[in-house]
């Protein structure tokens, strides 16, 4: 079982939590978390993360505090959470080859937003 309780008293916080199996537990992160944000935009694209291992797990989050939006993700991303109360959505993707990857997509209507993603190593067997 996993549980979490954030400290503090945020005015309007929203949280998403996922549990994945098969992820490296010692040093799971590949590269640096990449993000994007904007004002009155309709698309997003983070900088790339270069995966160094096969079967990496990419996990992204898109959020806005100005209203729910329909988000269309780039190729291969699958939406996992669509929280309309705090307006954050998560998506993930498994990539089987090393290379450069980003988190991108579009949304309607335009809004202020933030998006970020991380790449995680698969557990070595």
LODO-350552 format. One record per residue (C-alpha): x, z negated, y. Coordinates in steps of 0.05 Angstrom, whole numbers, plus 5000, padded with zeros to 4 digits. Example, Ala and Ser with C-alpha at 12.3 -4.5 7.8 and 13.67 -1.06 7.14 Angstrom:
<recs>
east/up/north
5246/4844/4910
5273/4857/4979
</recs>
This chain:
<recs>
east/up/north
5000/5000/5000
5022/5015/5070
4996/4984/5133
5015/4986/5207
4992/4950/5269
5023/4975/5334
5044/4921/5383
5021/4919/5456
4956/4936/5489
4953/5010/5505
4894/5031/5548
4875/5092/5506
4921/5098/5447
4908/5142/5387
4947/5139/5322
4953/5182/5260
4986/5161/5196
5004/5203/5136
5035/5186/5069
5074/5240/5033
5109/5237/4965
5173/5274/4949
5207/5260/5016
5278/5234/5019
5277/5160/5034
5349/5147/5055
5358/5197/5111
5295/5239/5113
5297/5271/5182
5329/5339/5194
5352/5351/5265
5317/5323/5326
5242/5318/5338
5220/5376/5382
5163/5376/5432
5125/5417/5482
5074/5400/5535
5038/5432/5592
4985/5433/5645
4924/5478/5640
4956/5519/5583
4925/5555/5523
4985/5558/5476
5044/5516/5453
5111/5527/5420
5166/5476/5409
5240/5491/5404
5265/5505/5334
5292/5457/5282
5341/5488/5233
5327/5464/5163
5388/5452/5120
5353/5441/5053
5300/5478/5015
5229/5451/5009
5229/5416/5076
5165/5385/5101
5146/5400/5173
5096/5352/5206
5066/5365/5275
5018/5332/5323
4978/5362/5381
4944/5317/5431
4903/5320/5496
4867/5267/5535
4822/5315/5574
4774/5339/5520
4770/5363/5449
4797/5433/5436
4797/5483/5379
4869/5490/5357
4895/5550/5318
4963/5537/5287
5019/5586/5272
5029/5617/5204
5029/5569/5145
5008/5505/5182
4950/5466/5152
4910/5418/5195
4905/5348/5165
4873/5304/5219
4824/5325/5274
4808/5262/5314
4761/5278/5371
4756/5208/5401
4829/5206/5421
4837/5281/5414
4897/5286/5370
4906/5333/5311
4960/5336/5258
4984/5393/5215
5038/5403/5163
5075/5458/5128
5125/5461/5070
5180/5513/5078
5218/5537/5017
5278/5569/5051
5329/5541/5100
5324/5569/5170
5295/5560/5240
5224/5534/5247
5179/5512/5304
5109/5484/5315
5065/5533/5352
4994/5555/5362
4939/5564/5413
4877/5526/5436
4813/5537/5475
4794/5522/5528
4857/5509/5568
4879/5436/5579
4937/5389/5591
4970/5375/5524
5029/5349/5485
5055/5374/5418
5114/5353/5375
5140/5361/5304
5192/5335/5256
5226/5364/5195
5236/5321/5133
5281/5332/5073
5253/5337/5003
5277/5283/4955
5334/5307/4912
5321/5301/4838
</recs>
